[in-house]
Amino acid sequence: MSPASAMEHYEAALPYRSFVNAIGLGSDEYDRPPTLFNDVYRRAQEDGLHTTAHCDVAQKDTHEHIRQVADVVAGTGLERIDHGLNAAEDPKLVELIRSKDLGMTLCPWAYYRHEPKEEVFPGIRALFDAGIKVTINCDDPGYMFFNYVLENLRLVEVHCGFSRLEMVHLQKNAVAISWMPKDEKTAMLKELDQYVADTEGLR
């Protein structure tokens, strides 16, 4: 859809501002760079909303789209990257995302359906090992053969070789990059720490 359509829908949502926490881009961005939507994103940031954008895997110009989301859109980039797995192929992008402390919402079943596992899982592992706040999510469960978050977590545990402590770390990343209230984040992080403390021999 057009940037004008995006602005129209953004303004239509404003009367319901108390129910709106963030805006993002979705769907196939073929020949649709995120910078097309600069004006909407600037407006949203001025209005105090959180911001994210879709960076599809193995898409045309994917590295440039990731760079725009991380550092260009709305002047300084957005807060989060949805997908963006191909960043693992570019050390400069990895360092940019890490240095800006951006979270990434990865959905391995969505990629595993059409990309070789030799490309998907080493990329997830590399981003995690680089210190990026990688999270594991489901994309569209009904479309992805009803693979929900749990199934995606099981997939990376097996194919990325994550330890149980690293699996907990992934969940801490999810809490950290979420846009829930601070006190709720604190409570959830304490719950995860308690789980580790209560689980004898967790490695």
C-alpha positions in Angstrom: 0.0 0.0 0.0 1.0 3.6 -0.4 2.5 5.9 2.2 -0.6 8.1 1.8 -2.7 5.0 2.7 -0.5 4.4 5.7 -0.9 7.9 7.0 -4.7 7.7 6.4 -4.9 4.5 8.6 -2.6 6.0 11.2 -4.8 9.0 11.6 -7.9 6.7 11.7 -6.4 4.9 14.7 -5.6 8.1 16.7 -9.1 8.3 18.3 -8.2 4.9 19.9 -4.7 6.0 21.0 -5.1 4.4 24.4 -5.3 1.0 22.8 -2.3 1.6 20.4 1.2 1.0 21.6 3.3 0.9 18.4 3.2 0.9 14.6 5.0 -1.3 12.1 5.2 -2.4 8.5 4.2 -5.9 7.4 4.0 -8.1 4.3 6.2 -8.3 1.2 8.5 -5.3 0.8 9.7 -6.1 -2.7 10.7 -2.8 -4.2 9.1 -1.1 -1.2 12.0 0.3 1.0 11.0 1.2 4.6 12.1 4.8 4.0 9.0 5.3 1.8 7.1 5.6 5.2 9.4 8.1 6.8 6.6 10.6 7.4 4.3 8.2 9.2 7.1 6.9 11.4 8.2 10.5 12.3 4.6 11.3 13.2 4.3 8.1 15.3 7.5 8.9 17.2 6.4 12.4 17.9 3.2 11.0 19.2 5.1 8.7 21.6 4.5 5.4 19.9 7.0 2.6 19.5 8.2 1.6 16.1 9.2 -1.5 14.2 9.4 -2.7 10.6 9.3 -5.9 8.5 12.6 -7.0 6.9 11.8 -10.2 5.0 14.3 -13.0 4.7 16.0 -13.5 1.3 14.1 -10.5 -0.1 15.5 -8.2 -2.8 17.6 -5.5 -1.2 17.2 -7.1 2.2 20.5 -5.7 3.6 19.7 -2.2 2.6 16.2 -2.5 4.1 17.7 -3.7 7.4 20.1 -0.8 7.4 17.3 1.6 6.8 15.2 0.3 9.7 18.2 0.2 12.0 19.7 3.7 11.2 17.7 5.7 8.6 13.9 5.6 8.8 12.5 8.7 10.6 16.0 10.1 10.8 17.6 7.8 13.3 16.1 4.4 12.7 13.4 2.4 14.5 13.4 0.5 17.8 13.0 -3.1 16.6 13.5 -5.2 13.4 10.9 -7.8 12.5 12.8 -10.7 10.9 16.0 -9.3 9.4 17.8 -12.7 9.6 20.0 -11.8 6.6 21.8 -9.2 8.8 23.9 -12.2 9.9 25.6 -12.2 6.5 27.0 -8.6 6.9 29.4 -7.9 9.8 28.7 -4.2 9.5 25.0 -4.7 9.9 25.5 -7.0 12.9 27.7 -4.4 14.6 25.1 -1.6 13.8 22.2 -3.6 15.3 24.3 -4.6 18.3 25.6 -1.0 18.9 22.1 0.4 18.8 20.8 -2.3 21.1 18.0 -3.2 18.7 15.8 -6.2 19.2 15.0 -8.7 16.4 11.9 -10.8 16.2 12.9 -14.0 14.4 10.4 -16.7 13.3 12.4 -19.7 12.2 9.5 -21.9 11.0 8.6 -19.1 8.5 12.2 -19.3 7.0 12.7 -23.0 7.3 9.8 -23.6 5.0 11.7 -22.1 2.0 15.3 -21.5 3.0 18.0 -24.2 3.6 18.5 -25.0 7.3 22.2 -24.5 6.7 21.4 -20.8 6.2 18.7 -20.3 8.7 20.0 -21.7 11.9 23.7 -20.6 11.7 22.4 -17.1 11.1 20.2 -17.2 14.2 23.1 -18.5 16.2 25.5 -15.9 14.9 23.2 -13.0 15.8 22.7 -14.4 19.3 26.4 -15.0 19.8 27.1 -11.4 18.6 25.1 -10.1 21.6 22.0 -9.0 19.7 18.7 -9.2 21.5 17.4 -12.0 19.3 13.9 -13.3 20.2 12.0 -16.4 18.9 8.5 -15.8 17.8 5.8 -17.3 15.5 4.8 -15.4 12.4 1.4 -16.4 11.3 0.7 -19.8 13.0 -2.3 -20.7 10.8 -0.2 -20.0 7.7 2.9 -21.7 9.1 1.2 -25.1 9.7 0.1 -24.1 13.2 3.6 -23.6 14.5 3.3 -21.4 17.5 6.1 -19.9 19.7 6.7 -23.2 21.5 7.3 -25.0 18.3 9.7 -22.3 17.1 11.6 -22.4 20.4 11.9 -26.2 20.1 13.2 -25.8 16.5 16.1 -23.5 17.5 16.9 -25.5 20.6 17.6 -28.5 18.4 19.1 -26.9 15.3 21.0 -24.0 16.9 22.3 -26.1 19.8 21.0 -23.6 22.4 21.6 -24.8 26.0 18.8 -24.5 28.5 20.3 -21.4 30.0 20.6 -19.9 26.5 16.9 -20.7 26.0 16.1 -18.7 29.1 18.3 -15.9 27.7 16.2 -15.8 24.6 13.1 -15.4 26.8 14.8 -12.6 28.7 15.5 -10.9 25.4 11.8 -11.1 24.5 10.9 -9.4 27.8 13.6 -6.8 27.3 12.5 -5.7 23.8 8.8 -5.9 24.6 6.8 -2.7 25.1 5.0 -3.7 28.3 5.2 -1.5 31.4 8.5 -1.5 33.3 7.1 -3.1 36.4 5.7 -6.0 34.4 9.0 -6.5 32.7 10.7 -6.6 36.1 8.3 -9.2 37.4 8.7 -11.4 34.4 12.5 -11.2 34.5 12.4 -12.2 38.2 10.2 -15.1 37.4 12.8 -16.3 34.8 15.6 -15.9 37.3 13.6 -17.9 39.9 13.0 -20.7 37.3 16.8 -20.9 36.8 17.4 -20.9 40.6 14.7 -23.6 41.1 16.0 -25.9 38.3 18.9 -27.8 39.7 21.6 -28.5 37.2 20.2 -26.2 34.5 22.9 -25.7 31.8 
